[in-house]
Amino acid sequence: MKKKEFVTQDLLSKIYQQPGDGPRKLPPERQLAEEYGVSRFTIRQALEKLASIGVVRIVQGSGIWINEHTRGNPLVYNSITEKRFDQMRYRMISLHKKRPEREDRQIFGLTDDDFIWQFCRLRFVDDVATQIEVSRMPATMFSDLNQEVIERSLQQYVLEKGYPISHLLTSYRAIGVSREQAALLGCKKGSPAMHINNRGILDGGQVYEISDIVDINYSCTYVIPHNRDNLAFRQQPQG
């Protein structure tokens, strides 16, 4: 692990190791450089990473302040949320309106007479293609979905429509990219990637989107509370 990455992860750990009423500031750059045995430039890079994901605020003349609200979010950051919107762009590959299949009807609560949108888009980070996303959304809720919408933040679009987003249900699976995916992403067939399945859920329980994402550069950091009940359940003998 590079020195910058180690310092970033260790500072994150120490922030979450502190009790809720602990210090709200990190030590100054000079002190951190001495403690980690690295240059102040390396410390500054780590702090800039923490600031970019919203964990700290660097206030000139005041110090490095910890944003306490980050403690309540299990996802600290991933390879997308650590990037600003001006570092990302999308290109729509396809957009179709079609009848829902059985799984779609089950997930969205639709009938045979309803329609869904299905679209595919490429996500570029720093002008490099990193993700293929295939998504489905109910047409009755999003009748004006178009290329302009698809090539920007979908969550922002949903909020602008007046739908309050509650949470995402996400699963991950390691895969190798197919020939078709490799052609879009500019990599070799079989390159390692992460398959990410997202289900976006509104307040009240309505699913507004299902997406399947193939990401060739995915990384993430979570804070996972210890689940005593789950541990006890798994220790029980079957039957």
N, C-alpha and C positions, 0 to 999 in steps of 0.2 A: 504494500500500500504506500502511495506517495505521501510525503510528509504533510502536504496541505490537506489531503483527504483524512489522514490520521488525526490531525489537529481538529478538523471540522467535526468528525465523528466523536472525538473525545470531549470537545466542548459541548456538543449536543447532549452527550451522556451526562456530563456534570450539571448541565442546566436542569435535566429531568431528575437527577439525583437529589437536588436541593428540595427541602420541604416547601410547602406552599407559602410559608411566611419567611423563606430564606432571602438572601441578598438579591436585589433586583438589578444588580450591575455585575458585569464581568470585570476582572482586573484590567488595567491598561495594557496597551500593546507591548510596551517594554518589559513589563513583568511577565506577560505570557510568553514572550520570546525567550526569556531566561528560564522559565519553568519547563518549556518544551525543548530547549536547546536548539532552536531554529532561528532563522533571520526574522526581522520584523516584517519583511516583505511577505514571507510565508504566512505569518500571523494575519497580516492584512488581507491576504487572499482568502483565508479561512473565514475571517470575519465578514468579508464582502459576500461570501456564499451564504452565511447565516443571515445576513441582512436581506439578501435577494429572496430568500424563502420566508421572510417575515418573522424569524425567531428572535432577532435582536434589532435594535435601532442604534445607529452610530451617530451621536450628537456631538458636533464639534465643540470642544471646550467643556463638555459635560460628561462624556464617557460612553460606554457601551451598555445600553439598557436592554434588559430581557423583556420581551413581550409576553406577559403572563397568559394571555388568551390562547397561546399555542399549546399549552399543556392539555387543553381539553380536546384536542384533535388527534386521533390515533395516527393519521397519515401526516408525518412531518413534512416530507416532500417526496416527489418522484421525478423522473427525468423530464416530465412535462411541466409540473407545477413549479419547478425551480427556474423555469424560463419565463421571461416577460412576453406579453402578447406581441410586441414588436420584433421578437426573435423568432416568431412562428408564422407560418402561412399555410393555406390549404389549397388544393386543386381538386375540383370535382372530376371524377372519372365517369360516373353514370348516375342517373336519377330516373326511377320508374315508379309509376302508380299501379298497384295491382291488388287483387283480392287476397285477403289474409289466408295463410295456411292454418292448419289445425293448431299448431303451437302458437302462432300469432293470436288466434282467437282466444286461446286459453290465457295467454299472458296479458293481453290488452283488454280483455273482456269484450270482444267484438263479435259480430254475427257474420254469416256468409255474405250478406249484402253490403258490408262495409268495405273500405279500402285502406290500404296502408301505403306509405312511401317507403321505398327501399333505395338507398343510395350508397355509393362508394366514393371515398375521397382519400387523397394522399395528404399527409401532414409533413411539412418541411420544418426542420429546426436548424436555424443558422444556415438556411438555403440547402440543407442536405435532407433528402427523403429518408424518413425514419419509421413512418407508420403507414399501414393501409387500414382504413376503417370502413367496415360495412355496417350500416345502421338501418333500423326500421323504426318508423314513427306512425301513429294513427293519423290518417288524413283528415278525419273530422275535427281533430284538435288543432291541426297545423295545415290549414287549407292553402296558405300562401307560401309554403316551403318552395324555395327555388335555389338556383345556383349561387346567388349572392349570399343567401343565408348559410348555405352549406360551406361556403368558403370563409366563414368567420366562426366565432364562438357559438356553439349550439346552446350551451347552458344560458348564455346571455339572451339568446333569442327566445328561449322558453320563459325566462323571467320577464322579458319585455311583453310577452303575450299574456302576462298576468297569472302565470302558474307558479305557485310557490314550491320550490324543490326541497324535498326532505332529505334524501340520502341516496347513495349508490350501493348496489349489491355487486361486488366484483369478485371474479375468480381468475386464477392464473394457471397457465400450463406451458411448459417448455416444448417447443416444436422446432422443426427445420423448415425453412421456407420452400414453397413449391416453385416450379419453373416460372409460372405466371407471376407470382409474387416477387420473385427475384428480378424479373424484367422491370417491374414498376419501381422497386427499391434500389436498383442498380447494384445488386450483390450477386453472389453465387448461389445456385440452387443448393438447398440443404444447409445454408448458413443458419447458425443458431438464432432463435428469436423467441419472444414471449408472446403467447396467445392470451389476450385479455378479453374476458367477456364482462360487459357492463350492463346493468339494468338500472335505469334512472327512475326514481320513485318520487312522486309528489306528496305533499301533505295530504293526508286522507287515504293514501295507499295506491292511487292510480299510477300505473307504469306509463311513462311518456316516451321512453326510448329503449331499444335493445341495440347494443353495438358489439361487434366482434372486431378486435384490433390485433394486428400483427405488428410487433415492434422489434426492430433489430438492434435497438440501443436502449433497452429498458433497465432502469434501476430504481429502487425505492427504499425509504427508511420509515419504519413504523414504530410507534410506541404501543406495546400490547400489555394491558393489565393482566396480572396473574389471575387465572380463572380456577379457583379452588374447587368449585362444583364439578367442572369438566374433568379435572385431574382425578377427583374421587370416583367419578363415574367410570373413567377408563381403567381404573385399578380394580373394578369389580369383576369377578369371574363371569364369563358368559354363561347364560342359562341358570 
